[in-house]
Amino acid sequence: MAFATDSINFGTVTVGLSSAPASTTLNNVGAAPVNITAIKISPSGIFAQTNNCPATLNPGQSCTFQVVFTPPSAGNFNGTLAVYHNAKGSPQTVALTGAGVGGGSD
Protein backbone atom coordinates (compact mmCIF):
# COMPACT_ATOMS: atom_id res chain seq x y z
CA MET A 1 0.00 0.00 0.00
CA ALA A 2 1.28 3.45 -0.87
CA PHE A 3 -0.12 6.95 -1.18
CA ALA A 4 0.77 8.86 -4.35
CA THR A 5 1.83 11.82 -2.17
CA ASP A 6 3.40 12.04 1.29
CA SER A 7 1.90 15.44 2.07
CA ILE A 8 -0.70 18.00 1.04
CA ASN A 9 -0.10 21.70 1.63
CA PHE A 10 -3.24 23.81 1.31
CA GLY A 11 -1.35 27.11 1.53
CA THR A 12 -3.42 29.97 2.94
CA VAL A 13 -7.19 29.81 3.28
CA THR A 14 -9.47 32.55 4.64
CA VAL A 15 -10.78 31.75 8.12
CA GLY A 16 -14.26 30.26 7.98
CA LEU A 17 -13.99 29.26 4.32
CA SER A 18 -13.00 25.89 2.89
CA SER A 19 -10.16 25.15 0.52
CA ALA A 20 -10.67 23.58 -2.85
CA PRO A 21 -10.49 19.78 -2.49
CA ALA A 22 -7.02 18.29 -2.84
CA SER A 23 -6.70 14.74 -4.17
CA THR A 24 -4.40 11.89 -3.34
CA THR A 25 -4.52 8.27 -4.44
CA LEU A 26 -3.92 5.14 -2.38
CA ASN A 27 -2.51 2.25 -4.42
CA ASN A 28 -2.23 -1.44 -3.58
CA VAL A 29 1.25 -2.11 -4.95
CA GLY A 30 1.44 -5.57 -3.37
CA ALA A 31 0.55 -9.01 -4.65
CA ALA A 32 -2.32 -9.69 -2.21
CA PRO A 33 -5.69 -8.07 -1.47
CA VAL A 34 -5.57 -5.59 1.43
CA ASN A 35 -8.46 -5.02 3.82
CA ILE A 36 -8.96 -1.41 4.87
CA THR A 37 -9.95 -1.46 8.54
CA ALA A 38 -10.25 2.28 9.34
CA ILE A 39 -9.77 5.72 7.82
CA LYS A 40 -9.05 8.60 10.19
CA ILE A 41 -8.32 12.27 9.71
CA SER A 42 -7.16 14.60 12.43
CA PRO A 43 -7.90 17.12 13.61
CA SER A 44 -11.42 16.52 12.32
CA GLY A 45 -13.44 19.64 11.69
CA ILE A 46 -10.33 21.41 10.44
CA PHE A 47 -9.51 18.75 7.86
CA ALA A 48 -12.16 16.54 6.26
CA GLN A 49 -12.03 13.77 3.69
CA THR A 50 -14.20 11.78 1.34
CA ASN A 51 -13.07 8.72 -0.59
CA ASN A 52 -14.17 6.00 -2.97
CA CYS A 53 -12.23 3.19 -1.27
CA PRO A 54 -13.77 -0.27 -1.14
CA ALA A 55 -13.35 -2.40 1.98
CA THR A 56 -10.75 -4.47 0.12
CA LEU A 57 -8.20 -3.13 -2.37
CA ASN A 58 -7.06 -5.82 -4.77
CA PRO A 59 -3.52 -5.92 -6.21
CA GLY A 60 -3.06 -3.06 -8.66
CA GLN A 61 -6.27 -1.36 -7.52
CA SER A 62 -6.37 2.20 -6.23
CA CYS A 63 -8.83 4.59 -4.61
CA THR A 64 -8.95 8.37 -4.37
CA PHE A 65 -9.24 10.69 -1.38
CA GLN A 66 -10.52 14.27 -1.54
CA VAL A 67 -9.30 16.36 1.40
CA VAL A 68 -10.59 19.83 2.38
CA PHE A 69 -9.08 22.32 4.84
CA THR A 70 -11.36 24.72 6.79
CA PRO A 71 -9.36 26.88 9.23
CA PRO A 72 -11.34 27.90 12.34
CA SER A 73 -8.93 30.75 13.14
CA ALA A 74 -5.79 32.45 11.89
CA GLY A 75 -2.59 30.46 12.25
CA ASN A 76 -0.85 27.33 11.04
CA PHE A 77 -2.52 23.92 11.20
CA ASN A 78 -1.09 20.43 10.83
CA GLY A 79 -3.01 17.21 10.48
CA THR A 80 -2.84 13.63 9.29
CA LEU A 81 -4.86 11.41 7.00
CA ALA A 82 -4.34 7.79 8.06
CA VAL A 83 -5.55 4.57 6.46
CA TYR A 84 -5.33 1.47 8.62
CA HIS A 85 -5.19 -1.94 6.96
CA ASN A 86 -4.13 -5.55 7.47
CA ALA A 87 -0.88 -5.35 5.48
CA LYS A 88 2.66 -4.45 6.46
CA GLY A 89 3.27 -0.73 7.01
CA SER A 90 -0.14 0.11 8.45
CA PRO A 91 -1.19 2.86 8.74
CA GLN A 92 -0.40 4.67 5.50
CA THR A 93 -0.37 8.40 6.21
CA VAL A 94 -0.41 11.74 4.45
CA ALA A 95 0.73 14.88 6.31
CA LEU A 96 -1.67 17.82 6.01
CA THR A 97 -0.70 21.49 6.41
CA GLY A 98 -2.43 24.80 5.91
CA ALA A 99 -2.69 28.31 7.25
CA GLY A 100 -5.76 30.29 8.20
CA VAL A 101 -5.65 33.98 7.33
CA GLY A 102 -7.92 37.00 7.63
CA GLY A 103 -11.60 36.47 8.18
CA GLY A 104 -13.31 37.57 11.34
CA SER A 105 -15.54 40.59 11.69
CA ASP A 106 -14.92 44.23 12.43
VEXDREN-904121 format. One record per atom (N, C-alpha, C, O, CB): residue in one letter; x, y, z. Coordinates in steps of 0.1 Angstrom, whole numbers, padded with zeros to 4 digits, always signed. Last residue first. Glycine has a CB too. Layout:
AXYZ
...
//
This chain:
D-0154+0430+0119
D-0149+0442+0124
D-0154+0445+0138
D-0151+0455+0144
D-0153+0454+0115
S-0147+0394+0119
S-0155+0406+0117
S-0149+0418+0123
S-0141+0417+0132
S-0170+0403+0122
G-0129+0368+0102
G-0133+0376+0113
G-0142+0387+0110
G-0144+0390+0098
G-0121+0381+0121
G-0103+0369+0076
G-0116+0365+0082
G-0120+0373+0094
G-0114+0384+0096
G-0116+0350+0086
G-0068+0361+0077
G-0079+0370+0076
G-0092+0365+0083
G-0092+0359+0093
G-0082+0373+0062
V-0060+0326+0074
V-0056+0340+0073
V-0069+0348+0073
V-0080+0343+0068
V-0048+0343+0061
G-0046+0294+0082
G-0058+0303+0082
G-0053+0317+0082
G-0045+0321+0090
G-0067+0300+0094
A-0027+0271+0064
A-0027+0283+0073
A-0040+0291+0071
A-0044+0293+0060
A-0015+0292+0069
G-0017+0237+0065
G-0024+0248+0059
G-0024+0259+0069
G-0021+0258+0081
G-0039+0245+0055
T-0011+0202+0059
T-0007+0215+0064
T-0015+0226+0057
T-0019+0224+0046
T+0008+0217+0062
L-0008+0167+0065
L-0017+0178+0060
L-0012+0191+0067
L-0010+0192+0079
L-0032+0175+0063
A+0007+0137+0055
A+0007+0149+0063
A-0001+0160+0057
A+0000+0162+0045
A+0022+0153+0066
V-0007+0105+0052
V-0004+0117+0045
V-0004+0129+0054
V-0014+0131+0062
V-0014+0120+0033
T+0000+0071+0058
T-0004+0084+0062
T+0000+0095+0052
T+0009+0093+0044
T+0003+0087+0076
Q-0010+0038+0065
Q-0004+0047+0055
Q-0009+0061+0059
Q-0020+0063+0062
Q-0008+0043+0040
P-0003+0022+0097
P-0012+0029+0087
P-0004+0036+0077
P+0008+0040+0079
P-0021+0038+0094
S+0011-0006+0080
S-0001+0001+0084
S+0002+0010+0097
S+0009+0005+0106
S-0013-0009+0088
G+0031-0022+0072
G+0033-0007+0070
G+0020+0001+0074
G+0020+0013+0072
G+0036-0004+0056
K+0015-0050+0059
K+0027-0044+0065
K+0027-0029+0062
K+0023-0025+0051
K+0040-0051+0059
A-0022-0050+0061
A-0009-0053+0055
A+0003-0047+0062
A+0000-0038+0071
A-0009-0049+0040
N-0047-0043+0069
N-0041-0055+0075
N-0028-0059+0068
N-0024-0071+0070
N-0051-0067+0073
H-0049-0007+0078
H-0052-0019+0070
H-0045-0031+0075
H-0037-0030+0085
H-0048-0017+0055
Y-0058+0027+0079
Y-0053+0015+0086
Y-0058+0003+0078
Y-0069+0002+0073
Y-0059+0014+0101
V-0048+0057+0069
V-0056+0046+0065
V-0049+0033+0071
V-0038+0030+0069
V-0056+0044+0049
A-0049+0091+0078
A-0043+0078+0081
A-0053+0067+0076
A-0065+0068+0079
A-0040+0076+0096
L-0039+0124+0076
L-0049+0114+0070
L-0042+0100+0072
L-0031+0098+0067
L-0052+0117+0055
T-0032+0149+0099
T-0028+0136+0093
T-0041+0129+0088
T-0051+0128+0094
T-0021+0128+0103
G-0021+0183+0103
G-0030+0172+0105
G-0025+0160+0098
G-0014+0160+0092
G-0044+0175+0100
N-0017+0217+0113
N-0011+0204+0108
N-0021+0193+0112
N-0027+0193+0122
N+0003+0202+0114
F-0019+0252+0108
F-0025+0239+0112
F-0018+0227+0105
F-0015+0228+0094
F-0040+0239+0109
N-0013+0285+0118
N-0009+0273+0110
N-0015+0261+0116
N-0016+0260+0129
N+0007+0272+0110
G-0037+0312+0117
G-0026+0305+0122
G-0023+0292+0114
G-0030+0290+0104
G-0028+0300+0137
A-0071+0322+0125
A-0058+0325+0119
A-0047+0316+0125
A-0047+0313+0137
A-0055+0340+0120
S-0095+0295+0127
S-0089+0308+0131
S-0076+0310+0124
S-0072+0301+0116
S-0086+0307+0147
P-0104+0273+0114
P-0113+0279+0123
P-0108+0293+0128
P-0116+0300+0134
P-0116+0270+0135
P-0100+0263+0080
P-0094+0269+0092
P-0104+0276+0101
P-0111+0284+0096
P-0082+0279+0089
T-0105+0236+0064
T-0114+0247+0068
T-0108+0253+0081
T-0111+0248+0092
T-0129+0243+0070
F-0096+0216+0037
F-0091+0223+0048
F-0100+0235+0051
F-0102+0243+0042
F-0076+0228+0046
V-0103+0184+0023
V-0106+0198+0024
V-0101+0204+0037
V-0102+0197+0047
V-0121+0201+0022
V-0095+0158+0001
V-0093+0164+0014
V-0096+0179+0013
V-0091+0185+0004
V-0079+0161+0019
Q-0104+0128-0014
Q-0105+0143-0015
Q-0104+0149-0001
Q-0112+0145+0007
Q-0119+0147-0023
F-0088+0099-0025
F-0092+0107-0014
F-0093+0122-0018
F-0084+0126-0025
F-0083+0105-0002
T-0093+0070-0044
T-0089+0084-0044
T-0096+0090-0032
T-0107+0088-0028
T-0094+0091-0056
C-0077+0038-0049
C-0088+0046-0046
C-0084+0060-0043
C-0072+0062-0041
C-0096+0040-0034
S-0066+0010-0070
S-0064+0022-0062
S-0077+0028-0059
S-0087+0025-0064
S-0055+0032-0070
Q-0051-0022-0076
Q-0063-0014-0075
Q-0059-0001-0067
Q-0050-0002-0059
Q-0074-0021-0069
G-0030-0040-0075
G-0031-0031-0087
G-0042-0021-0086
G-0043-0012-0095
G-0031-0038-0099
P-0048-0063-0056
P-0035-0059-0062
P-0037-0051-0075
P-0045-0054-0083
P-0027-0072-0066
N-0078-0047-0041
N-0071-0058-0048
N-0057-0054-0053
N-0055-0042-0055
N-0079-0064-0059
L-0089-0036-0012
L-0082-0031-0024
L-0074-0043-0029
L-0065-0049-0023
L-0072-0019-0021
T-0119-0037+0005
T-0108-0045+0001
T-0102-0039-0012
T-0109-0038-0022
T-0111-0060+0000
A-0139-0018+0008
A-0134-0024+0020
A-0121-0032+0017
A-0112-0034+0026
A-0144-0033+0026
P-0130+0009-0015
P-0138-0003-0011
P-0132-0008+0001
P-0121-0004+0006
P-0138-0013-0023
C-0129+0044-0016
C-0122+0032-0013
C-0132+0021-0009
C-0141+0022-0001
C-0113+0034-0001
N-0134+0070-0023
N-0142+0060-0030
N-0135+0046-0027
N-0136+0038-0036
N-0142+0063-0045
N-0138+0097+0002
N-0131+0087-0006
N-0140+0077-0013
N-0152+0076-0010
N-0120+0080+0003
T-0133+0127+0019
T-0142+0118+0013
T-0134+0109+0005
T-0123+0112+0000
T-0154+0125+0005
Q-0123+0146+0049
Q-0120+0138+0037
Q-0133+0130+0032
Q-0141+0127+0040
Q-0109+0128+0040
A-0111+0175+0065
A-0122+0165+0063
A-0118+0158+0050
A-0112+0163+0041
A-0136+0172+0062
F-0097+0195+0091
F-0095+0187+0079
F-0106+0177+0077
F-0111+0172+0087
F-0081+0180+0079
I-0113+0205+0111
I-0103+0214+0104
I-0100+0208+0091
I-0099+0215+0081
I-0090+0217+0113
G-0128+0183+0116
G-0134+0196+0117
G-0126+0207+0110
G-0131+0216+0104
G-0137+0200+0131
S-0102+0165+0131
S-0114+0165+0123
S-0121+0179+0126
S-0119+0185+0136
S-0124+0154+0127
P-0067+0170+0128
P-0079+0171+0136
P-0091+0172+0127
P-0092+0180+0118
P-0078+0183+0145
S-0072+0138+0112
S-0072+0146+0124
S-0064+0159+0121
S-0055+0159+0113
S-0065+0138+0136
I-0089+0110+0100
I-0083+0123+0097
I-0083+0131+0110
I-0093+0131+0117
I-0091+0130+0085
K-0089+0075+0092
K-0091+0086+0102
K-0084+0098+0097
K-0073+0098+0090
K-0084+0082+0116
I-0103+0045+0084
I-0098+0057+0078
I-0100+0068+0088
I-0112+0071+0092
I-0104+0060+0064
A-0098+0010+0088
A-0102+0023+0093
A-0096+0034+0085
A-0085+0032+0080
A-0099+0024+0109
T-0092-0013+0073
T-0100-0015+0085
T-0105-0001+0091
T-0114-0001+0099
T-0091-0022+0095
I-0090-0027+0042
I-0090-0014+0049
I-0098-0015+0061
I-0110-0018+0060
I-0094-0002+0039
N-0072-0055+0032
N-0085-0050+0038
N-0082-0037+0045
N-0074-0036+0054
N-0090-0061+0048
V-0058-0062+0001
V-0056-0056+0014
V-0069-0051+0019
V-0077-0044+0012
V-0046-0044+0013
P-0046-0090-0019
P-0057-0081-0015
P-0054-0075-0001
P-0049-0082+0008
P-0071-0087-0015
A-0012-0091-0029
A-0023-0097-0022
A-0034-0086-0020
A-0030-0074-0018
A-0019-0104-0009
A+0010-0079-0039
A+0005-0090-0046
A-0007-0096-0040
A-0012-0106-0046
A+0016-0101-0048
G+0010-0042-0037
G+0014-0056-0034
G+0008-0066-0042
G+0001-0063-0052
G+0011-0058-0019
V+0001-0017-0041
V+0012-0021-0049
V+0017-0035-0047
V+0027-0040-0052
V+0024-0011-0047
N-0027-0001-0041
N-0022-0014-0036
N-0011-0019-0045
N-0014-0024-0056
N-0034-0025-0035
N-0027+0034-0035
N-0025+0023-0044
N-0021+0010-0037
N-0013+0010-0028
N-0014+0026-0055
L-0045+0063-0031
L-0039+0051-0024
L-0039+0039-0033
L-0049+0036-0039
L-0047+0048-0011
T-0041+0096-0041
T-0045+0083-0044
T-0038+0073-0036
T-0026+0074-0033
T-0043+0080-0059
T-0055+0128-0034
T-0044+0119-0033
T-0049+0105-0036
T-0061+0102-0033
T-0036+0120-0020
S-0066+0162-0040
S-0067+0147-0042
S-0054+0140-0039
S-0043+0146-0041
S-0071+0145-0056
A-0083+0188-0023
A-0070+0183-0028
A-0071+0168-0029
A-0077+0161-0020
A-0058+0188-0019
P-0109+0211-0028
P-0105+0198-0025
P-0091+0195-0031
P-0089+0198-0043
P-0115+0187-0029
A-0103+0245-0018
A-0107+0236-0029
A-0102+0222-0024
A-0092+0220-0017
A-0100+0240-0042
S-0110+0252+0017
S-0102+0252+0005
S-0108+0244-0006
S-0119+0237-0004
S-0088+0245+0009
S-0137+0272+0031
S-0130+0259+0029
S-0121+0260+0017
S-0124+0267+0007
S-0140+0248+0027
L-0137+0298+0057
L-0140+0293+0043
L-0133+0279+0042
L-0124+0276+0050
L-0135+0303+0032
G-0128+0305+0082
G-0143+0303+0080
G-0147+0298+0066
G-0158+0293+0064
G-0150+0315+0083
V-0101+0323+0070
V-0108+0318+0081
V-0123+0316+0078
V-0129+0326+0074
V-0105+0326+0094
T-0088+0316+0038
T-0095+0326+0046
T-0102+0318+0057
T-0109+0308+0055
T-0104+0334+0038
V-0058+0298+0035
V-0072+0298+0033
V-0078+0308+0043
V-0075+0308+0054
V-0078+0284+0035
T-0026+0291+0021
T-0034+0300+0029
T-0049+0299+0025
T-0052+0299+0013
T-0029+0314+0029
G-0017+0257+0016
G-0014+0271+0015
G-0022+0279+0025
G-0025+0275+0036
G-0015+0276+0001
F-0021+0230+0018
F-0032+0238+0013
F-0029+0253+0012
F-0037+0261+0007
F-0044+0237+0022
N-0002+0204+0011
N-0001+0217+0016
N-0012+0226+0010
N-0012+0228-0002
N+0013+0223+0014
I+0001+0170+0018
I-0007+0180+0010
I-0006+0193+0018
I-0008+0194+0030
I-0022+0175+0009
S+0024+0143+0014
S+0019+0154+0021
S+0010+0163+0011
S+0011+0162-0001
S+0030+0163+0026
D+0031+0121-0001
D+0034+0120+0013
D+0028+0132+0021
D+0025+0131+0033
D+0049+0120+0015
T+0011+0107-0027
T+0018+0118-0022
T+0020+0116-0007
T+0012+0110+0000
T+0010+0131-0024
A+0001+0082-0032
A+0008+0089-0043
A+0016+0101-0039
A+0026+0104-0045
A-0002+0093-0054
F+0005+0058-0007
F-0001+0069-0012
F+0007+0076-0023
F+0019+0074-0023
F-0003+0080+0000
A+0005+0022-0008
A+0013+0035-0009
A+0004+0046-0014
A-0004+0044-0023
A+0025+0033-0018
M+0008-0012+0000
M+0000+0000+0000
M+0009+0012+0000
M+0019+0013+0007
M-0010+0000+0012
//
